[in-house]
């Protein structure tokens, strides 16, 4: 099996995604969970309802349930019906009224609701001064959903507001695919797990590097790919034997592995030796995006994809946005995600020449007209090695083509900070 030691060709993003998705299988295991517990999971079937909702007419306002034929008129108050009570033990007869709260089932005999503000109270009576027609201020049977309606489709990622809506109409459980199990290996003999201590600062100033890339990727998956869970995460040295030993013990319990770092052509980077040692099938080596040369993928034991991202955080973020996010969608059976990582569009405030698709660190401002503007940081602050410039930026603009982007063009943005108002200084 040919394992390229050096990057022979940079693979276009769509081709790289296909190279992985064509050899892996989406998750098939289905579980039934409580609706609220399904948040972030992928529906394994359409959510249909076998009933009308509401099943009985409900009050759309706080007010008084009456007979429309009795309006206008002076009506005796004979009881109340509040939300949460199904069996209302009071009936509206001619010349009477029942107080109802919003969402309460209408008592028998009533066919309209008069809002509180439209009546005068006179002791045990209410006075209605104008005519209210039949069905006024009432939610009729099936007005929210009709029997047989499809509320959400298979492949939909359940959100918090989806769960709220489903529970409101009585859907208390749904069938979903189990979550993908993702393992993450941070590689690098120079890396250490950061901790809160002056000693940690001294280690960084002394040449060691705090591990942040795997942490970033883990957070991105948790936030934007909630149908996947981080099954395990470990920091290992650039030692092929150690990494291979660990990987071979995770194949039965993991759906996908992410390696951060370790994909360069040097003797200390393990991708080349690892693929040879494990007799892995190399799917591609090098992605056609700026900072994408380390991005690679291989397949272990004909089932476990291993995706290697750059050790530089911004390049790894770009690899997640352009590649890993889409692979996870495919493997998770996602037809429609929840919150995408490219969560905004902004107009470029300056032209950019992009030789390859690339991420661009930008400051974000709201223009006087109300749209989002992206101001690129200076070129020297764009270098992936200058990670401290991330704190100066507000987001990452993703340029998806190799061309000149003109001032005023709209581009997708990974926005990680609230933009400042237009009056704020741009630099």
N, C-alpha and C positions, 0 to 999 in steps of 0.2 A: 504494500500500500504506500503510495507516494505521500509523504508528509513534507510540505514545503518549509524549509528552514527560514527562508526570507519571503517577504510579501512579493509575490509575482504579479499580482493584479489586484487593484482595489475594486471591490464588488459594489455595484449600485445597491441602494437600500432595498428596493422592491425585490431585487434578485436574491439578496441575502435573506430577507424574510421568507421568501418561497423556498430557499434552500433548506431552511429549518422546518417550516410547517409541512413540507412535502414528505418528511421522514418521521414526524412525531404524530401521536394520536391525541385527540382531545380527551379530557376526562369523561368517563362514562358512568361512574357511580352516582346514584341519585339518593338523596335523603329527604325526609319530610321534617320540617322544622317549624317552630312557632314563628308567626309572621314577623314579629319584632327581631327575632334572632336571625332572620334571613337578610337583614341589611348588609349590603356588600356582596351578597351571593348571587348566583346566576340561576334564573328560573329554568327548570328542566321541562316545563310544559306551560301552555297558556293558562292564565288564571281566568277561569270562567265562573259565573255565578248561576246557580240553579233556581233563583227566585227573583222576584221584583223587590226593589228597595226604594223607598220605604214600603213595607208590606201593607201598611195602612196609611191613610192620609195623616200628615203631620202639620203642626203649626209652624209657619215660616217666620212668625214674629211673636214677641211677648204681647199678650192682649187677651181678647175674650172670644171664645167660641160661641157662635150664635147661629140661628136660622136666618138666612138672607131675607126671607119673607118678613121677618120681624124688624127690619131696618128700613127707615129710621124708627126709633121708638125707645120706650123706657122699659128696661128688662131687669128681672130679679136675678141677683147673683146667687147661685145654688151650690157652688163647689169649685174645685180646681183640679187641673190635670197638669202634672209636671213631667219633665223629661226623665226617663228612667223607669217610669211606671207604665207597664204594658196594659194591664187590665184596669181601665178607668171605671170606677163603680158609680159614676154619675152620668145622667143622660140629659141632653138639652131638649126640653119640651118647648112648646109655644110660649113665648113671653119670658123665657129664662136665658141665662148666660152662664158659662163656666170659664173661669180664668185659666189660661194656658200659657206655659213658657215655651220659648223657641225650641222646636224639636220634639215637643210632646205629641203623643198620638191624640187625634181628635176624639172627643167623646161622641157616642152615638147621638144622632139627631142633628148635629151641627154640620153646616156646609160652608161656613166662611169664618174668618177671624178678623175682628176689629182691633187694630193696634191700640195700645194703652193710651197713646197721646190723642186718639180720636174720640175719647169718651169723657163724660163728666161723672164723677162719683157722687151719688146722693144716698148715703147710708148703705143699705143692702141692695141698692139698685145702681145700674149704670144707664146713662142717657147717651144714645147714639143719634147724632143730628143729621146724618145723611145716609144715603142708600149704599149698601155694600152688596155686590153681586155674588152669586154662587161661585165658590172656588177661590174667592179672593184671599190672598195671603196664606194659601195652603200649598204644601208640597204633596201632590197627588201620588197614588200608588205607582211605583216604577219610575218616578220622575228623576231619581238619581241614577239608577241602573235598571235596565229591563232584564227579565229572565233570559239566560243564554248569552248575555253580553260578555265579551272578552275585555278584561280590564288591563292586563299586561300580557305581552307576548313572550313565548319561549326565547331564551337568550338575553332577556332584559336583566340588567343588574339592579337589584332592589335598593332603593334609596330610603332615607328616613321618611320623606314625605309620601313615598309609595306605601310604606308600612302604615302610616297614619291613615291614608285614604282607604286601604284595604280593611283595616280593623274597624273603621267607621261604618262599613257596610257588612260586617260580620265574617270577613275572611280571616280566620284565626290561625291558619297554617298553610304553607305552600311547599311544593316539591322543588328542590334545588339540586344543582350539582355540588358535590363536595368541593371544598376549596383545594386549589393546587398547592402542593407542598414544594416550596422553594428553599434550596440550601445556598448559602453564600460563603465563599472562601476568599478572604483577603490575603493576598500573597505579598511578601516583601520582608526580607531579613532586616531591612532598615526600619520597619514599622513597629510601633508599640501601641497598646490600648491607652488612650489618654485618660488621665485621672486628675483630680483637683489637688494639686500639690506643687510647691515651688520646685520640687525635684523634677516634676514632669516638664516644667518650663526649661530647666537646665538641660534636660535631655534633648529637647527640641533645638535649643541654641547650640548644643554640642554636636548637632548633625543628624540625630535621629528624627524620625517623622511620625507624627501622630496619625493613627489610622482614621481616616474620615470618609474615604470613598465608599467602602462597603456599608458604612453607617448611612451615608446618603442614599445609596441604592435601596437599602432596606426600608428607609423612610418613604422613598418614592413609591415602592411597591405597595406598602401598607396604605398610603394615602390615595394613590391613583389606580391601583390594581387590587382592590379589596377582596376580589374573588380568589386571591392567592395569599397564602400565609407563609411567614418565614419559619420554616421547620427547624432550622439550625443556622448558626453563623459562627465562623471560627477564623482566627488569624494564624496563618502558617508561614514558615520561612520559605525562601526560594529554594526548596529542596524537592526535586522530582519524586524521589522515593517516598517522602512523607506525604506529599499531596496525593500521589497515586494510591498509597495505602489507605488514606482517609476516604478518597472518592469511592473506591471499590466496596467499602463498607456502608455506603449510603444508597446504592443503586435500587434497592428494593423498597425504600421508604421515601424516596424523593422523586418528584416529577421533572424538576429542572434545577440545574446548578449554575450559579453565576460566580465566575472568578473575576476579581478586580486586580489588575496588574498581571505581570508575568507573561506577556505576549509579544515581547520584543525579540530581535534576532540575537541578542547577546547570550553568552554562556550562562548567565545567572537567571535568565528568564525561562520558565519551565514549559511553556506551551509546546514547543517543538519536541522536547524530550518526553513530555507527558503523553502526547499523542502517539509517539513511537512505542513507549513502554506499555501503554494500555491497548495498543493496536486499535486505536479509535479511528473513526472515519471523519476526516476533516471536511467540513461542509463549506467553509470559505475562510480566507485569511486576509483581513484588511477590508475596511468599509470605505466607500467613496464619499467621505465627509471629512471636513477639516478635523484633525485629531483622531481620525478613525482607523489609522494604520494598525493599532493594537487590537481593534475589535475583531474577534474571530469566533468560530463555533466548531464544535466537534460532537460526534455522537458516540456514546459509550454503550457497548453491548447491544447495539442496534435498537436502543429504546430511550436512553437518558441523554437529553441534550445538555451540553455544557457551553454556555455563552461567556466569552471572555471580554470584559470591558476594560478600557484604559484605567490606569491607576490614578490619573488626574481627575478630580471631581467633576469639572465642567464637561470634559470629554465623556466621562462616564454618564453624566446626566443626559448629554446629547445621545449617547448610545441607548439609554433607556427610552427616551422620547421617540427616537426614530426606529428602533429595532425591538428591544425587549418588550416594550408595552404592547406591541402588535402581536408578538409571539405568545405572550401571556393571554391576550384576548382570544387567539385561536385555540390555545390549549384549554382555556376555560369555557369554551362554547359561547363567548360573548358576542351578541349581535349588536347590542347597544349598551355602552358603558355608562358610568355615572358622571363623575367629574373628570374631564380629560386633562392631561398634564399641560397641554397648550390651551390655557384657559382664557385667553383674551387675544384681541387683535389691536395693534397700534400702528400709527402712521410714523414712518421713519422721518426724523428731523434732519437727516443728513444722508447723502448718497453713500453706498457701500459697494465695492467691487468684490464679488465673491468668486474665487477660483474654484471652490468646491462648496457643496452644501455645508453650512457651518453655524455654530452658535455664536451670538454676539451679545456681550454684556451691555445692558442699557440702563439708563436712568429713565424713569417713567413720570410723565407730567400730564395733567388734564388741561387741555387747551381751553381758551376762553369760550370756544364754541361747544365744549363739552366732550370732545373725543380724546382718546388716549394718544400721546405722542411718545416716541422712543428716541432717546438721545444716546448714541453709542459712546462708550467710554473711549478714551484715546487708544491708539493701536498698541502702545507699550503696556497698557493695562488689560489688553485682551488676551495676552499670552496665557496658556493653560497653566503654566508653572506659577503665575502670579495669582495664587488663589485668594490672597487677602483682598484683591480688588472686588471680590464677590460682595463684600460688605459695603462697597461704594455704589454698587448697582442695585436696581430694584427688580430686575427681571432678566431673562435670557430671550432675545429674539432669535427665532430659528429661520434661517434662510435656506429654503429647500431646493434651490437651483444654483447652478454655477453660471452667474451672469452679473451684470451691473444692476443694482437695485437703486432706483431713483428716490430722491427726496419726495416725501408725500405718499410713497407706496405703503399699502397695508401689509403687515407681516404678522404671523402668529407669534405669541409671546408666552413663555412660562413666567408668570408673575408671582414673585414670592414676597412682595411687599406692597402695601397700599400706596398707590401713586400720590404724588404731591400735587397741590393745586397749581394753577397756571402762574400765579404770582410768585411762586418760589423760584429762586435762582436756578438756572439750568445746569450749572457746572458744579 
